[in-house]
């Protein structure tokens, strides 16, 4: 009997699994020589949640799975080095580089790399989303992704968002689910980038929660309690995010600048005389910089021990996510499901852009 290490579904994964089962999507994994990814592929395929695609040598991956007692029935395996798509992908890559005024001597050698091949698959519709980073440094995963996948037309940069789930913690949103942004990519976001992070993380939260999201933009100041250039930047970003959300018709509420206790705790918001649709019940926390976001998210996960899913990438024209090298199979599974649900929503967003 094959191993099934996955626990019961939680408030985050259960509804999105149900949604994805109705519209299964193709999720590509560029680093499948990893027991965790093989387990996730088995789970996704056997439950008919999505169609996983592993990139690598077929014989090797099948032998590896057999050693681990894992079934790869109904799991797609593509070897970039022998794929029928390699010549076409290489030609596309060479054309992209010419457009960037870059010269590529051996485009096929680049496209034989699973990370570049996976990004090209997603960019040109041979897969619906990508999940990777499980065996490499984040920068190594991001580089081909940002090189091959176009940004969304309305986004000045890519960013990231992480979902944390603890149904027993009343401080986490409405359902024990809280999103942190941006925890991985932009070190010092400017006002425009902060506004983009707020709207795109709010958009993603609304998609995954199935309801209007509430976004709090964080600072060490609440409603001008400490006026400095840092807190004023957050104030300006709140105004820019509201305008952006109205223009793009995103179903979200955004407010700030808030200290984190005001964002999450209704009693603290009341004591500080903050009246808001977001204060005390935020679903999304937008941090002022990468230092604070990364440190806070890691402290939260280590201290409260919730289930964490990320990093879900924002601002790209195709759904993608980076998982940690220490991610559990459950984490990778949840991230893959979230990317699949993003892929369902993706077509609607692209249609809206074409009409605007």
Backbone torsions as a table, in degrees:
resi	resn	phi	psi	omega
1	UNK	NA	136.3	179.3
2	UNK	-73.4	152.8	-176.9
3	UNK	-79.2	140.0	174.8
4	UNK	-129.0	90.0	-174.4
5	UNK	-83.7	5.5	-172.9
6	UNK	-86.3	131.6	179.3
7	UNK	-80.0	-177.2	179.7
8	UNK	-60.7	150.4	178.3
9	UNK	-65.4	152.8	-179.8
10	UNK	-115.3	-173.1	-175.5
11	UNK	-62.6	-25.4	179.5
12	UNK	-84.3	-49.3	-172.2
13	UNK	-79.4	-35.0	-174.1
14	UNK	-56.6	-52.5	-178.2
15	UNK	-68.3	-33.3	-178.7
16	UNK	-77.9	-28.2	172.8
17	UNK	-64.0	-44.6	179.3
18	UNK	-60.4	-39.6	179.9
19	UNK	-68.3	-42.7	-177.2
20	UNK	-69.5	-32.4	178.5
21	UNK	-60.3	-29.7	179.2
22	UNK	-77.3	-25.2	-178.9
23	UNK	-138.0	69.1	-176.4
24	UNK	-59.0	141.7	-179.3
25	UNK	-122.6	159.1	-178.2
26	UNK	-91.3	113.4	-179.4
27	UNK	-108.7	124.0	-177.2
28	UNK	-100.9	138.2	179.6
29	UNK	-117.4	109.4	-178.4
30	UNK	-79.5	-9.2	-178.9
31	UNK	-125.3	66.5	-172.6
32	UNK	-87.8	-6.1	179.6
33	UNK	-79.0	62.9	-170.0
34	UNK	-155.5	121.5	-176.8
35	UNK	-53.3	-37.6	-178.8
36	UNK	-63.0	-43.8	-179.8
37	UNK	-68.1	-38.3	177.4
38	UNK	-62.1	-40.4	176.9
39	UNK	-63.9	-41.8	179.7
40	UNK	-65.0	-43.1	178.7
41	UNK	-60.4	-43.3	177.5
42	UNK	-59.1	-45.0	-177.5
43	UNK	-65.9	-44.9	-179.4
44	UNK	-62.8	-43.7	-176.4
45	UNK	-74.3	-44.6	-175.7
46	UNK	-66.6	-30.4	179.0
47	UNK	-92.9	1.4	178.5
48	UNK	55.1	40.6	178.2
49	UNK	-84.7	-42.9	175.8
50	UNK	-154.9	177.1	-179.8
51	UNK	-106.6	96.8	-179.7
52	UNK	-74.3	144.8	176.9
53	UNK	-126.5	122.6	178.5
54	UNK	-102.2	136.8	179.5
55	UNK	-105.2	118.9	179.9
56	UNK	161.6	-177.0	179.7
57	UNK	-69.9	123.4	-174.5
58	UNK	-59.3	-49.5	-176.8
59	UNK	-61.3	-42.5	-179.6
60	UNK	-63.8	-46.8	-177.5
61	UNK	-66.9	-38.2	178.0
62	UNK	-66.2	-39.7	177.9
63	UNK	-66.5	-41.2	179.3
64	UNK	-61.9	-44.5	179.2
65	UNK	-64.1	-40.2	-180.0
66	UNK	-62.7	-40.6	178.0
67	UNK	-59.8	-36.2	-177.3
68	UNK	-88.3	-2.3	-178.3
69	UNK	71.2	32.7	-177.3
70	UNK	-111.0	136.9	179.0
71	UNK	-93.8	132.5	174.8
72	UNK	-109.5	24.2	173.8
73	UNK	-59.5	134.4	178.5
74	UNK	68.2	13.0	175.8
75	UNK	-101.5	126.7	178.9
76	UNK	-76.2	139.7	176.3
77	UNK	-130.0	127.0	178.8
78	UNK	-127.8	129.0	174.0
79	UNK	-97.1	110.3	-178.2
80	UNK	-53.8	-35.0	-175.7
81	UNK	-66.8	-24.4	-177.8
82	UNK	-119.2	6.9	-176.9
83	UNK	-68.2	143.1	175.3
84	UNK	-65.2	-19.5	-179.5
85	UNK	-82.5	-10.9	-173.5
86	UNK	-57.5	-47.4	179.5
87	UNK	-61.1	-42.1	-179.0
88	UNK	-66.9	-45.7	178.8
89	UNK	-61.4	-39.3	-179.9
90	UNK	-64.6	-41.3	178.3
91	UNK	-64.5	-41.4	177.8
92	UNK	-63.2	-42.7	-179.5
93	UNK	-62.7	-43.8	179.2
94	UNK	-62.5	-38.5	178.5
95	UNK	-66.0	-41.9	177.9
96	UNK	-60.4	-41.6	-178.2
97	UNK	-69.7	-35.5	176.1
98	UNK	-63.6	-39.1	178.5
99	UNK	-61.9	-35.1	178.1
100	UNK	-83.8	3.1	-177.6
101	UNK	63.3	36.9	176.2
102	UNK	-115.2	144.8	179.7
103	UNK	-105.3	130.4	178.5
104	UNK	-115.1	120.7	-177.4
105	UNK	-77.4	-41.5	-177.1
106	UNK	-131.9	77.5	-177.1
107	UNK	-61.4	-31.8	-179.8
108	UNK	-65.3	-34.1	179.5
109	UNK	-66.6	-36.2	176.1
110	UNK	-66.9	-45.5	-175.6
111	UNK	-73.1	-14.4	174.4
112	UNK	-73.5	-16.5	178.2
113	UNK	-72.5	128.6	-177.5
114	UNK	-57.0	-35.1	-178.3
115	UNK	-66.7	-43.6	177.8
116	UNK	-70.7	-39.8	-179.9
117	UNK	-62.8	-42.6	179.7
118	UNK	-62.9	-45.0	179.0
119	UNK	-61.8	-39.5	178.0
120	UNK	-67.1	-38.7	177.0
121	UNK	-57.4	-45.8	-177.1
122	UNK	-71.0	-41.3	-179.2
123	UNK	-60.8	-38.2	-174.5
124	UNK	-107.5	19.0	167.7
125	UNK	83.6	10.3	176.0
126	UNK	-82.3	-9.9	172.3
127	UNK	-149.6	160.8	-175.0
128	UNK	-98.3	-20.0	-179.5
129	UNK	-165.3	163.8	-177.3
130	UNK	-132.1	139.6	174.9
131	UNK	-130.7	123.2	-178.7
132	UNK	-157.6	-170.8	-178.3
133	UNK	96.1	-1.4	-174.9
134	UNK	-69.4	-16.4	179.7
135	UNK	-128.5	5.2	-176.8
136	UNK	-132.1	165.3	174.3
137	UNK	-64.2	149.8	-179.2
138	UNK	-52.5	-41.6	-178.2
139	UNK	-60.7	-36.7	-179.6
140	UNK	-67.4	-31.8	176.5
141	UNK	-77.8	-41.5	-176.7
142	UNK	-67.5	-34.2	-171.7
143	UNK	-56.7	-56.7	178.9
144	UNK	-66.5	-31.5	-179.0
145	UNK	-63.5	-50.4	-178.9
146	UNK	-71.6	-23.9	179.6
147	UNK	-75.8	-36.6	-171.5
148	UNK	-99.3	-33.1	-174.6
149	UNK	-97.0	128.3	-177.6
150	UNK	-69.3	147.9	171.6
151	UNK	-74.3	156.8	172.5
152	UNK	-66.1	145.1	-173.0
153	UNK	-59.3	-31.2	-175.5
154	UNK	-93.0	6.0	-176.2
155	UNK	-112.6	127.7	-179.6
156	UNK	-76.3	-15.4	-177.8
157	UNK	-164.8	166.1	172.9
158	UNK	-89.8	151.7	177.1
159	UNK	-145.0	-168.0	-177.4
160	UNK	-145.9	163.9	-178.7
161	UNK	-145.7	141.3	178.6
162	UNK	-123.5	134.9	175.4
163	UNK	-100.5	133.9	174.0
164	UNK	-120.0	140.2	-172.8
165	UNK	-130.5	126.0	173.0
166	UNK	-151.9	96.6	-174.0
167	UNK	-66.2	-13.6	179.4
168	UNK	-95.5	2.9	-177.6
169	UNK	-107.2	108.1	-177.5
170	UNK	-68.6	-11.3	-179.7
171	UNK	-81.5	-8.2	-176.6
172	UNK	-98.7	95.9	171.6
173	UNK	51.1	-155.5	-177.3
174	UNK	-87.3	-29.7	-174.0
175	UNK	-123.2	21.3	-175.7
176	UNK	77.7	24.0	-179.3
177	UNK	-126.4	130.5	180.0
178	UNK	-138.1	139.8	179.3
179	UNK	-109.0	137.5	177.3
180	UNK	-114.4	134.2	178.3
181	UNK	-148.3	146.3	-12.7
182	UNK	-98.1	124.2	-172.9
183	UNK	-100.5	3.8	-170.2
184	UNK	-142.9	-17.7	-164.9
185	UNK	-122.7	-57.1	-171.8
186	UNK	-94.2	111.3	-175.4
187	UNK	-63.5	-49.4	-176.5
188	UNK	-131.0	79.8	-177.1
189	UNK	-65.2	139.6	173.8
190	UNK	-83.5	-175.7	-176.1
191	UNK	-60.0	-45.8	-179.1
192	UNK	-63.2	-41.8	-180.0
193	UNK	-68.0	-39.9	176.7
194	UNK	-61.3	-41.6	178.3
195	UNK	-63.1	-41.8	177.9
196	UNK	-62.6	-44.8	179.1
197	UNK	-59.2	-43.5	-179.8
198	UNK	-61.9	-46.9	-176.1
199	UNK	-71.5	-42.6	-178.1
200	UNK	-70.6	-36.5	176.4
201	UNK	-70.9	-35.7	174.8
202	UNK	-65.0	-40.2	177.6
203	UNK	-61.9	-46.4	179.8
204	UNK	-63.4	-43.9	179.7
205	UNK	-61.8	-41.0	178.1
206	UNK	-62.1	-40.5	178.3
207	UNK	-63.1	-45.8	-174.6
208	UNK	-80.4	-29.0	179.1
209	UNK	-86.5	-21.4	-178.6
210	UNK	73.8	25.9	179.2
211	UNK	-159.8	174.8	177.7
212	UNK	-62.1	133.4	179.2
213	UNK	-94.7	157.2	179.0
214	UNK	-121.0	116.2	-171.7
215	UNK	-109.6	124.0	176.6
216	UNK	-107.9	127.9	177.1
217	UNK	-97.9	118.4	-166.6
218	UNK	-91.8	154.7	177.7
219	UNK	-158.2	177.3	169.1
220	UNK	-87.2	5.7	-177.8
221	UNK	-123.4	147.6	174.0
222	UNK	-123.3	119.3	176.2
223	UNK	51.3	44.1	175.1
224	UNK	81.6	16.3	-179.6
225	UNK	-65.5	-24.1	175.9
226	UNK	-142.1	101.4	-174.9
227	UNK	-90.4	107.9	174.9
228	UNK	-135.7	175.3	179.5
229	UNK	-64.1	-28.4	-179.6
230	UNK	-72.7	-47.4	179.6
231	UNK	-68.4	-35.0	178.7
232	UNK	-66.6	-31.2	175.5
233	UNK	-62.9	-40.7	178.2
234	UNK	-65.9	-40.6	177.5
235	UNK	-58.5	-46.0	179.0
236	UNK	-63.9	-37.1	179.8
237	UNK	-67.7	-34.2	176.3
238	UNK	-60.8	-47.7	179.2
239	UNK	-61.5	-42.2	-179.8
240	UNK	-66.9	-37.4	179.4
241	UNK	-67.0	-41.1	178.4
242	UNK	-61.6	-42.9	178.7
243	UNK	-64.2	-42.9	-179.7
244	UNK	-63.4	-43.1	-180.0
245	UNK	-63.8	-39.6	178.0
246	UNK	-65.5	-44.8	-178.2
247	UNK	-63.1	-40.8	-176.4
248	UNK	-92.4	0.8	178.2
249	UNK	53.5	56.3	178.2
250	UNK	-96.2	131.8	-176.4
251	UNK	-80.0	86.8	-176.8
252	UNK	-157.5	158.1	168.1
253	UNK	-112.8	136.3	178.5
254	UNK	-131.9	137.3	-178.6
255	UNK	-153.1	166.2	-179.5
256	UNK	155.2	-174.7	0.4
257	UNK	-78.0	139.2	-177.7
258	UNK	-125.7	142.2	162.5
259	UNK	-72.3	157.9	-171.0
260	UNK	-65.5	-31.4	178.6
261	UNK	-67.0	-35.5	178.1
262	UNK	-67.8	-36.7	-179.5
263	UNK	-66.6	-34.6	-170.6
264	UNK	-108.5	-23.3	-171.7
265	UNK	-116.8	114.0	-177.3
266	UNK	-61.2	-36.1	-180.0
267	UNK	-64.8	-40.6	178.1
268	UNK	-65.8	-40.7	178.2
269	UNK	-61.5	-40.2	-179.7
270	UNK	-67.4	-43.6	-179.7
271	UNK	-62.6	-33.1	-179.6
272	UNK	-93.1	10.3	173.6
273	UNK	58.1	44.1	178.1
274	UNK	-104.7	118.7	179.5
275	UNK	-111.0	116.9	-172.5
276	UNK	-161.4	153.9	174.0
277	UNK	-72.4	-14.8	-175.2
278	UNK	-105.8	-40.9	-174.8
279	UNK	-55.2	129.9	178.7
280	UNK	83.3	-6.6	-177.8
281	UNK	-148.5	36.6	-179.8
282	UNK	-68.8	142.4	171.7
283	UNK	-97.3	-29.3	-174.7
284	UNK	-126.3	131.2	175.0
285	UNK	-110.0	118.7	176.8
286	UNK	-103.1	116.9	-176.2
287	UNK	-88.0	153.1	-176.6
288	UNK	-72.3	-19.4	179.3
289	UNK	-159.2	171.2	-175.7
290	UNK	-69.4	-36.3	178.5
291	UNK	-56.0	-54.6	-176.8
292	UNK	-64.8	-39.5	-178.0
293	UNK	-66.3	-47.8	-177.2
294	UNK	-66.8	-44.0	-179.6
295	UNK	-65.2	-46.5	-178.3
296	UNK	-63.5	-42.6	-178.2
297	UNK	-65.3	-40.6	179.9
298	UNK	-69.7	-39.6	175.7
299	UNK	-61.6	-42.8	-178.9
300	UNK	-62.5	-47.4	-177.9
301	UNK	-65.4	-40.4	-179.7
302	UNK	-71.0	-36.7	-176.3
303	UNK	-81.1	-50.2	-175.5
304	UNK	-86.5	-18.3	179.5
305	UNK	56.4	48.2	174.3
306	UNK	-82.8	176.0	170.1
307	UNK	-84.3	129.5	-176.8
308	UNK	-117.0	138.2	-178.8
309	UNK	-128.2	112.9	178.2
310	UNK	172.0	171.7	11.3
311	UNK	-96.0	126.5	174.0
312	UNK	-86.2	124.1	-172.5
313	UNK	-83.5	142.7	-179.2
314	UNK	-115.2	146.9	171.8
315	UNK	90.1	-2.7	176.7
316	UNK	-93.6	157.1	-178.0
317	UNK	-78.1	-5.2	176.7
318	UNK	-138.2	148.6	-179.2
319	UNK	-68.8	136.2	-179.9
320	UNK	-156.4	156.8	178.1
321	UNK	-151.3	146.6	175.4
322	UNK	-110.1	130.1	176.7
323	UNK	-109.9	154.3	-178.0
324	UNK	-70.5	154.6	175.2
325	UNK	-66.3	-16.6	177.9
326	UNK	-105.5	13.6	-179.2
327	UNK	-63.0	145.0	175.2
328	UNK	-83.4	163.4	174.4
329	UNK	-56.4	-38.2	178.8
330	UNK	-61.6	-41.0	178.5
331	UNK	-63.2	-48.2	-179.7
332	UNK	-61.7	-40.2	177.6
333	UNK	-60.5	-48.9	-179.3
334	UNK	-62.7	-39.6	178.1
335	UNK	-64.7	-42.9	179.6
336	UNK	-61.6	-40.9	178.7
337	UNK	-65.1	-42.2	178.6
338	UNK	-61.9	-41.7	177.8
339	UNK	-62.9	-38.7	177.5
340	UNK	-62.0	-41.5	179.0
341	UNK	-68.9	-36.0	173.5
342	UNK	-58.9	-38.5	-179.1
343	UNK	-64.7	-32.5	175.9
344	UNK	-63.2	-45.6	-178.1
345	UNK	-72.1	-25.7	-173.9
346	UNK	-54.2	-45.1	-175.9
347	UNK	-62.8	-35.4	177.8
348	UNK	-65.6	-40.9	-179.3
349	UNK	-66.0	-42.3	179.7
350	UNK	-64.9	-39.8	177.7
351	UNK	-61.3	-41.1	178.8
352	UNK	-63.7	-40.2	180.0
353	UNK	-64.1	-39.7	-178.4
354	UNK	-67.9	-27.9	-179.4
355	UNK	-83.2	-21.9	-175.6
356	UNK	-81.0	NA	NA
